Amino acid sequence: MERPVLPAPHQILADWWASVFGADLDSPRSLVFHAGVTLSATLLGFALGMALGVLIAIGVVHSRVLDRGLLPWIIASQTIPILAIAPMVVVVLGSLGYPPLVSKAVISMYLCFFPVAVGMVKGLRSPEVLQLDLMRTWSATQAQRLFKLRLPAAVPFLFASAKIAIATSLIGAIVGELPTGAQAGLGARLLSGSYFGQTIQIWSALLMASLLGVALVAAVGGVQRLVARAMGSPTA
């Protein structure tokens, strides 16, 4: 069947191969082109989410008011369906003159900051009481305790959270492309395939998104090994 309801694996692979290696990289028919558009929003959202998550975690660890007042709201924010928020984010930021890339990045940031914040709170609190007491004995300031003890101890937690965050950031970028009517990106590829009943195109775009997600998680793992080696970790 030219338009099967559920394509066979060889049909998906054939369409993926033709879209990756049989089209120009700057062509709208190329999955590499669409993956590059989605990747740019993913990386920007991931960077913003990492920064926001780390800052929130530092504030929660050092402020009892933020710990009791902000952390429950952060957890509650993740119960709101992203499909309900995405159109509002796109409309509001679009009316303010921001490009679609920023809208998609904000949606990605909304999804990926949560695991980073939760993981970093756990990591920053991982040093033992004796280690903290020793730093106080040496008259270490709060900033010195943060940079010399808490942050190094939180590095494993940070990268464990980052692997989850980069995957959710990719999901957020794809979801952000759906309500914008975008002409480029894996989300736009999925949307056009659903409009015209091209199920093979939908599945090949999903395959490309899966491969991109695997590559991003592997890249974070590679950075983790480099950082662990630089810190002298025996498991690097």
Solvent accessible surface area in square Angstrom, and as a share of the most:
residue,aa,sasa,rsa
1,M,174,0.78
2,E,160,0.72
3,R,143,0.52
4,P,10,0.07
5,V,133,0.77
6,L,131,0.65
7,P,7,0.05
8,A,33,0.26
9,P,101,0.64
10,H,128,0.57
11,Q,40,0.18
12,I,24,0.12
13,L,102,0.51
14,A,63,0.49
15,D,41,0.21
16,W,42,0.15
17,W,151,0.53
18,A,58,0.45
19,S,9,0.06
20,V,17,0.10
21,F,123,0.51
22,G,63,0.61
23,A,28,0.22
24,D,102,0.53
25,L,120,0.60
26,D,113,0.59
27,S,26,0.17
28,P,90,0.57
29,R,185,0.67
30,S,0,0.00
31,L,0,0.00
32,V,51,0.30
33,F,63,0.26
34,H,7,0.03
35,A,7,0.06
36,G,38,0.36
37,V,40,0.23
38,T,0,0.00
39,L,52,0.26
40,S,51,0.33
41,A,0,0.00
42,T,0,0.00
43,L,82,0.41
44,L,66,0.33
45,G,0,0.00
46,F,34,0.14
47,A,57,0.44
48,L,72,0.36
49,G,0,0.00
50,M,36,0.16
51,A,55,0.42
52,L,63,0.32
53,G,0,0.00
54,V,32,0.18
55,L,122,0.61
56,I,27,0.14
57,A,0,0.00
58,I,40,0.20
59,G,20,0.20
60,V,1,0.01
61,V,25,0.14
62,H,58,0.26
63,S,35,0.23
64,R,177,0.65
65,V,121,0.70
66,L,67,0.33
67,D,40,0.21
68,R,180,0.66
69,G,39,0.38
70,L,61,0.30
71,L,35,0.18
72,P,72,0.45
73,W,184,0.65
74,I,9,0.05
75,I,91,0.46
76,A,46,0.35
77,S,27,0.18
78,Q,53,0.23
79,T,109,0.63
80,I,86,0.44
81,P,89,0.56
82,I,29,0.14
83,L,116,0.58
84,A,55,0.43
85,I,26,0.13
86,A,1,0.01
87,P,55,0.35
88,M,117,0.52
89,V,26,0.15
90,V,26,0.15
91,V,103,0.59
92,V,83,0.48
93,L,30,0.15
94,G,43,0.41
95,S,91,0.58
96,L,120,0.60
97,G,65,0.63
98,Y,107,0.41
99,P,73,0.46
100,P,88,0.56
101,L,71,0.35
102,V,41,0.24
103,S,2,0.01
104,K,11,0.05
105,A,0,0.00
106,V,39,0.23
107,I,1,0.00
108,S,0,0.00
109,M,42,0.19
110,Y,40,0.15
111,L,34,0.17
112,C,0,0.00
113,F,17,0.07
114,F,49,0.20
115,P,22,0.14
116,V,0,0.00
117,A,0,0.00
118,V,65,0.38
119,G,13,0.13
120,M,3,0.01
121,V,12,0.07
122,K,130,0.55
123,G,0,0.00
124,L,0,0.00
125,R,112,0.41
126,S,47,0.31
127,P,12,0.08
128,E,113,0.51
129,V,109,0.62
130,L,140,0.70
131,Q,82,0.36
132,L,22,0.11
133,D,60,0.31
134,L,85,0.42
135,M,22,0.10
136,R,122,0.45
137,T,103,0.60
138,W,164,0.57
139,S,93,0.60
140,A,16,0.12
141,T,78,0.45
142,Q,100,0.45
143,A,56,0.43
144,Q,77,0.34
145,R,42,0.15
146,L,17,0.08
147,F,129,0.54
148,K,140,0.59
149,L,27,0.14
150,R,31,0.11
151,L,43,0.21
152,P,49,0.31
153,A,34,0.27
154,A,1,0.01
155,V,31,0.18
156,P,77,0.49
157,F,68,0.28
158,L,37,0.18
159,F,21,0.09
160,A,57,0.45
161,S,8,0.05
162,A,3,0.02
163,K,70,0.30
164,I,99,0.50
165,A,0,0.00
166,I,3,0.02
167,A,36,0.28
168,T,34,0.20
169,S,0,0.00
170,L,10,0.05
171,I,95,0.48
172,G,0,0.00
173,A,0,0.00
174,I,23,0.12
175,V,18,0.10
176,G,0,0.00
177,E,0,0.00
178,L,57,0.29
179,P,54,0.34
180,T,41,0.24
181,G,44,0.43
182,A,29,0.22
183,Q,160,0.71
184,A,23,0.18
185,G,0,0.00
186,L,1,0.00
187,G,0,0.00
188,A,8,0.06
189,R,31,0.11
190,L,29,0.14
191,L,39,0.19
192,S,37,0.24
193,G,0,0.00
194,S,62,0.40
195,Y,159,0.61
196,F,137,0.57
197,G,34,0.33
198,Q,58,0.26
199,T,32,0.18
200,I,28,0.14
201,Q,33,0.15
202,I,39,0.20
203,W,101,0.35
204,S,0,0.00
205,A,0,0.00
206,L,75,0.37
207,L,50,0.25
208,M,26,0.11
209,A,12,0.09
210,S,65,0.42
211,L,81,0.40
212,L,25,0.12
213,G,12,0.11
214,V,102,0.58
215,A,57,0.44
216,L,18,0.09
217,V,50,0.28
218,A,63,0.49
219,A,57,0.44
220,V,16,0.09
221,G,8,0.07
222,G,20,0.19
223,V,76,0.44
224,Q,50,0.22
225,R,135,0.49
226,L,114,0.57
227,V,46,0.27
228,A,20,0.16
229,R,139,0.51
230,A,91,0.71
231,M,99,0.44
232,G,61,0.58
233,S,39,0.25
234,P,135,0.85
235,T,122,0.71
236,A,48,0.37
